[in-house]
Amino acid sequence: MKISSILLIVNTLLLIVIWAFTGMKYAGLPDVIPTHFNFEGNVDGEAEKAAIWAVPCIATFISVLFAGLSRNPNSTLLNVPKSFRNKKTLELYLYSIQFPIMLLFLDIVIESIRIAEGKQTKLSGLVFFIVGLLFAVIGVGLVKSIQEGIRDKANY
C-alpha cells in the first residue's frame, strides 16, 4: 500500500474521531466553552457551546479541499514545486500536510472540551509540537521549491 493511501486513511479516521468525540461530549458541555487560547495555553476567549462544531467543520473542509486538490496537480490553487506537480507526489505532500492539521484539530477539540469540563486548566504543550511538525512538513516543500528555483536559474 502506498504511503499516501495510508495517510489518507489515517487522516479520514482522525476526521471521524474529531466528529465522534465532539458529538459524544456535546450534550454534557457547559453553555460557555473556551474557544481561544493565548501562547501560554490559557483561555482568552469563550463562546456558546455550539461553537465547538466549528473545528470539525473546518477539518472537513480542509479534508475535502486537499482531496480535490490532489486530483489536479496543475491547479492554480496550488503553490508547490514543479516536481510535486504529479498525482503521486502531490498526494503524498498534501496528505502529509493534512496529517498534523488533523492532529492539531483533534487535540484542540479534546483539550477545549477537557477545559470546559474542568478536567484541565490550559492547553498542553502538545499543540506546539504538532505545529512544529506541520512547519517541518511545509518546510520540506519550501526547501524543494528553493532548490528547484536555484537549479532553474542555473540552467538559463
C-alpha positions, 0 to 999 in steps of 0.5 A: 500500500502506498504511503499516501493511501495510508495517510489518507486513511489515517487522516479520514479516521482522525476526521471521524474521531474529531466528529465522534468525540465532539458529538459524544461530549456535546450534550454534557458541555457547559453553555460557555466553552473556551474557544481561544487560547493565548501562547501560554495555553490559557483561555482568552476567549469563550463562546456558546457551546455550539461553537465547538462544531466549528473545528470539525467543520473546518477539518472537513473542509480542509479534508475535502479541499486537499482531496480535490486538490490532489486530483489536479496537480496543475491547479492554480490553487496550488503553490508547490514545486514543479516536481510535486506537480504529479498525482503521486507526489502531490498526494503524498505532500498534501496528505502529509500536510493534512496529517498534523492539521488533523492532529492539531484539530483533534487535540484542540477539540479534546483539550477545549472540551477537557477545559470546559469540563474542568478536567484541565486548566490550559492547553498542553504543550502538545499543540506546539509540537504538532505545529512544529511538525506541520512547519517541518512538513511545509518546510520540506516543500519550501526547501524543494521549491528553493532548490528547484528555483536555484537549479532553474536559474542555473540552467538559463 
